[in-house]
Amino acid sequence: METRKQLSSTLLLTLLMVLTISVQAQTSSLSVGAAKVDITPAKADLPERYLGVHDPIYSRAVVVKNQEETVAFITVDIGAIRNEMASSLQSKIEAQTGISKANIMITATHTHSVPFGMAGEKLESQIVNSVQQAVSQMQPATMSYGEGVSYINVNRNIIDPETRRWWEGPNYDGHSDKTVAVVKYENLQGEPIAFYYNYAMHAVISGMFDMVSGDVPGAASRYIENHYDDKVVAVWSTGACGDQNPIYYQQTYDLRNVRIAEYAQRGIDISNQMPPGGEGLKRNDPKVARLMDEQKQMLLSMGQFLGEEVMHVARGMKRKITNPEIYVGHRTVTCEGRRRLDSGRAGYAGTYEDAEPIDIDLGLIVVGDVAFSSVNGEVFSPISARLKKESPYANTMMLTLTNGYARSGYIPHDAGFGMYTFEVVSSRLKPGCAEDAIVNGILEMMQESLYGN
């Protein structure tokens, strides 16, 4: 008899817990919609050096709404989104959806296998359409946050063992953030709607194909979406990857050496510079073809490994946010500029003259306890690491190449200016400003989000 009473009490307690969870879910003020739109250009629309399409590219969007605010996170498989294009897109999205342009973050995956200047009314219409579709599919939802690690990236700034000068290569001892930050959105039945994930790595594996490709970000997102029978949208966001390459990148270095030798036979020295893409490579050469085949395999492997980590993190998420507050902030910081007077890819200190100041646009969207910070440039990893360390939000990520493309070029951390790598010597920023300006500017917005002006 006592056992029956215990069983009844246990059953009643379980039912109460289920009902409590159900009521909490039913009263969720959060709504989420997600969509993706194919933006793959036709071969006829590609620049002359492009040979075709290796894999499709997309605009992916997640729209998040509480009772007061609606925000949109869009990621486009493109090298960069120039400031003018970002502003135009924000205005069009606002006009078509009612989402305030201040509440929109548009990120480039920074794939090096899409024409860098890709733009135009058709592309903008497709990107806007991805947001419209996301809005049309909004439904009550929950939100979860988690972090994992992936070891497919590496610091790319080394001292060449032969020349003893700075060059590009895998620096296993250099700073590299392995964090995979994941935000999972689910409907009230616990079915995933979207994954928004952040990782710091240049999308350059397919850079010499001279074919359109979403590179590793595209491969990872497609892998995740395929796993869920395309019922989920997987949205990559670009972390602070200014000094981060894929860890397995040897085929590209080998192809560069092949190209240097081929140009040398024509009497042209490109050893300290590099033509775009795979320009000048003899693709019928068996060695070149083999190296490119290896790159194609590496592209899928890295996409699979990253995609698996995103899903692994998502499976472990237990705490669900149902009624988050949303904060939106913006800052523009300005640093002194410089203009390079000499040439050469790397290895030597450049010579410069003073130039016009450089504006760097910063953004912050906080949803619940997750802080999405943004910078419209190619930021070195230590700047993001410092922000995360000093952030009052434990769940902080940095979205780079977002809402435009600053005239700065690369944005090294202060100590990075002592490295004469191609990123540093090409930067249009004078040393000693950008790191503090970015970190402090975002921290100020975080303080406002917590305590008001």
N, C-alpha and C positions, 0 to 999 in steps of 0.2 A: 504493500500500500504506500509505504514511504517512498519507494522507488518511483511509483506512478506520480506522486506529488512532485518529486524532484524533476522528473521528465516534463511534467506539465509546466513547471516554473521555468525550466530551461527553454522549452518551446515558446512560452509566452515572451520571455526576454528576447529570444531570437527574432520573433515577429515584431516586437517593438523596435528593435534595432533596424530591421529591414524597413519598417514604416517610417522611421525617423530619417533614414538615408533617402527614402523615396520622396518624403516631403521636402527635404533640403534640395533634392534635385529638381523637384517640380517648381520650387520657388527661385530657381536660378535666374539671376538677372542677366546672365551672359548669353549672347547669341553669336554664332560663328557660321560663316560660309566660306567655302574654298572652291577654286576652279583653276583650270589651266587651259591655255589656248595655244595652238601650234602657230609659231611665227616663222617657220622655216622658209627662207626665200627660194624662189624658183631659180634654177641655174642661170637662166637668161638675165636675172637681175643681179648676179654676182659680178664683182670686179674681174678683170681679165685673168689674174693669176689664180683665181679659185677654180678648182677642177670639178666641183660638184658638192654633194652633201654626203657626209659620213654617217651622221645620225641627226634626228630631228631636234629642233630647239623650241623652247616654250617661254611664255610669260605665265607665271604662277602667282596666284593671289590668295591671301587669307584676310578676311574682313572680320573684325571683332567689335562687338557692341555691348555696352552696358546701358543703364537707364539714362545716362547723360551724354555719353560720348560714343562716337564710332571711329575706329582707326583701321587703316589698311596697310598691310605689308605685302609688297609686290617684289618679286625677283624675276629678272629677265636674263635669259641666256644671251649675253652680249658683252663685248669687251668693256665698254663704259657707256654711261649715259651723261651726255654733256649737260652743263647747267641749264642751257636754254631748253633742251629737250625735257629735262626733269620738271622745269617750271611749267612748260606747256602741258605735260601729262597731268600734273597736279591740278591745273585749272580745268582741263577736260574731264578728269575724273570727278571733280567737285560738281561741274555742270551736269554730268550725266547721272551721278549717284547721290548727290547731296552731302557726300563726305567732305568735310572741310579740308582744303589743300594743305593746311598746317598739320593735319592728322595723317598724312600719307608718307610712307617711307618706300622709296623705289630703289632697289639694290641691283647692281650688275653682278653676275657671277664672275665676270672678268675672264671669261673664256677667250683665249688667244686664237680661237679658230672660228671667229665670226668677224666679218669686216668691221674694223674699229669705228668707222664713221657711219655704220648702219643706222639709218634714221628715215624719216619721211612720214607722210600722213597715213599710209597703210599700216606701218608698224605701230604708230601711236594708236591708231584705231583698234588694233589687235590687243594691245596692252590694256587699253581702257575696257575693252570687251571682257578681258579676264576678270577685271574687278566687277563689272556689271553682273557677270555670271555668278561670281562669288556672293554678291549681295542677294541675288535672286534665290540662292540656295541656303540662306541663313536659317538657323534653327537653334532652339535652346541647347546649351552646351555646357561642358565643364572644361577646365584648363588645368594641366599639370606641367611641372617642370622637373627636369633631371639632367644630370651630366654624366658623360662617359669619357673614354679616351680612345684616340686612334693614333697610330704611329706611322701614318702614311705621309706625314710632312716632316720637313727638316729645315734648319737654318741654312741659307744658301750662300753665306759670305765666308770665304776661307782665305788663308794665306797660301798661295801656290807654293808647293814644296820646291819647285825648281827655280822660279823667278824671285821668290820671297816677296811677292807683291800681292795685293788684294785681287781676288778673282772670284768667279762663281763656281761653287761646288758644294757637296754635302758636308756641312760642319756639324758633326754629331755632338760636339761640346757647346755649340752656340745656343742662344736662347730660342726655344721653340715651345709654343703652347699646344699641347696635345688634346686640349679639352674639346669635346663634342657636346655642345649645349643643345638641349632638345625641349621644345614646348609641344605638348600633345593636346589636341582639341578633340573631344569626344561628344557625341550626342547623349541624350539622357538614358539611352539604352546601353551605353558603354561602348558604342561602336565608334572607331576613330573617323574623324572628319579630315584632319590634316595633321601633319608634323611640320613644325618650323624648326630647322636646325642650323647651327652656326659653327663654322670651322675655318681655320686659318691656313689656307694653302692656295698658291697660284694654280690656276687652271691652264696648264701649259703642256700637258702630255701630248696633245694632238697638234701643237703649234706649227709643225712642219708639214702637216698633211696637205695644206692648202685646200682643205675641204671643210665645209661647215660642220661644227661639232659643239655639243654642250660640254665636252671634256669630262673631267671627273665629277663635277657637280651634276651635270646632266645624267651621267651613268648611274650615280648614286640615287638620284631622285627617281629615275625610271625603274631601278631595281626595287626600291621600296614600293612604288605604286603598283608594279607588276605583282609583287607578293600579295597585295591586298586587292587583286583583280581590278585595279584602277578605280576603286571606290574611295581612295584616299589621295589627297594631293600632298606631295612631299616638297617642301619649299626650302631650298638651301639659302643661307645668307653668308656673305663673305666676311670672315673674320679679319683680324689685323695680319695680313699676309704679305706686307711689303717686302719682308726679308725671308719668306717661307716658300720653298719649292716642294714638289713631290719628292719623297725620299729616294725613290728608284727612278732616276732620270738619266741614266748613263747613255741610253740610246741617243738622246738629244745631244749630249756632249760628243758622242762618236760621230753623229751626222754633221755637227759643226766642224769637226776636224776634217771630215771628207770634203765639205764645202770649201773650207779654207784652202785645201790642197788643189781643188778644182779651179778656184779663182786664181791661185798662184800660177797655174799653168798658162793662164791668159795674161799674166803679168800684173794682176791686181792683188794687193795685200788687204785682206779683210780680217786679219788676225786680231785686231783690236776694235772691230766693229762688226755688225751683223746685219745683213739685208733681211727684209721682212720674210716671215714664214719660211718656206723651203725653197725660196728663190735661188736658182742656180744649181740645184741638185739634179743629178742625172738619175731619174727615177727608174730607168731600165737597168741600172747597175744592180747586180744580184745582192751586193752588200747593203746598198741603200734600201732595196726592197725588203731584205730580211730585218733590218733595223726598224723599219716602219711597221712591219708585221708584229714585231715585238712590242712596239708602242701601242698598237691596237689591242693586244692582249692585256698590256699593263693598264690601259684605260678601263677595261671591264673589270679587271681584278681589283683595282683601287676603288672603283665605284661599288663593287660588291662588298668589300671589307668595310667601307664607310657606311653603306646602307645597313649592313648587319649590326653595326654598333648603334646606329640610330634606333633600330627596332629593339635591340637589347635594352637600351636605356628606357625606351617607352614602355616595355613590358614590366619594368620594375617600379613604375610610378604608382604610388598609392594615394597620396594626398591630392584631392581635387578641389580646385577653386571654383566657386559658383557665383559669387557676388563681388567681383573685383572692382576697385576704384580705378579710374584711368586718368593719368596725368600726361599732358603734352607740353613740351618746351622746345625752344630754339635759341641758338646763339650764333653769332658770327664773330670769329676772332681774326685778328689781323697781325701778320708777322712781316718783318722786313724781307724784301726779295733781292735776288741776285741774278745776273745773266752770265752764262758761261761764255768765255771767249776762245777757248781751244776746243779740241775734239779728242776722240778716243773713248773706248767703252769703259775701261777700268784700269786700275793698277797705279795710277798717278793722281796726285792732287790737281784738281782743275784750277784754272785761273778765271777770275770773275770781276765783274763791275757791278756797282749798285744798280738795282732795277726797282720798278714800282712795287709797292707792298702787295702781299698775297692774302686774300681772304680765304678762310677755311670755315665752312658751314658745319655746325654741330646740331644734333637733334637728340631728343629724348622722349620716348614713350614708355611710361610705366603702366603695366597692367597687373593689378594686384601687387605681388611682391617680385615681379619680374621686370627688370629694367633693360629696355632695348635702347642702347645709345648708338648714335650714328655719326660718321665723319665722311665728308665727300672727297676722300682721297685715299691713296695707298699708304697705309699706316704701318710702321714697323711694330713687330710683336711686343717689344718691351713697353711700349706706350699703353697698349691694351692691358698688359699684366699689371702695370702700376694702377690703372683705373680700377681694375677688379679688386686689387688689394686695398685701395682707399675708399671704395664705394660703400655707402651705408646699406646697400642692397646685396645680400648674399648671392642672389641670382642676377648676375649682371653679364651682359654680352655686348660686344662692340661690333656694329655693322659698318663695314667700310665700303667705299665706292657707292655711297648711298645719297640719293637726291642731288646728283651732279658729279662733276669731276673737277676738282680744284686745279688752278693753274700751277700749283706747287710742284706737280710731278710727285715723286716719292716723298713721304714724310718720315724721315728717320728720327729716332730718339736722340737726345742730346749727345750721348756717348757714341752713337753711331756715326756722327760726322767725322770721327777719326779714322773711319774705314773707307778707303778709296775704292769702293765698289761702284758698279755702274749705277746703282740706285742713288748712291750718295753724291757722286760727282755730277749726276744729271739733275739733282734736286734744285729747284729754283728758290729754295728757302735758305736764308742765312741761319747759321747755327744759333742755338740758345733760346729759341722762342716756342716752337711748335709743341714740344712735349708738355710744358707747363700750361700753355694756352688751351690745349685740347683737354687735358685731364682736369684742370681747374674749372674750365668752362662747363664741362659735363657735371662735375661735382656740385657746382653752384645750382644747376638746374635740379639735381637730385635733392639738394637741401630745400629748394622751393617746393618740390613735390611732397616733401615730408612735413615742412613747417610753414609753408606759405612765404610770401615776400618778406 
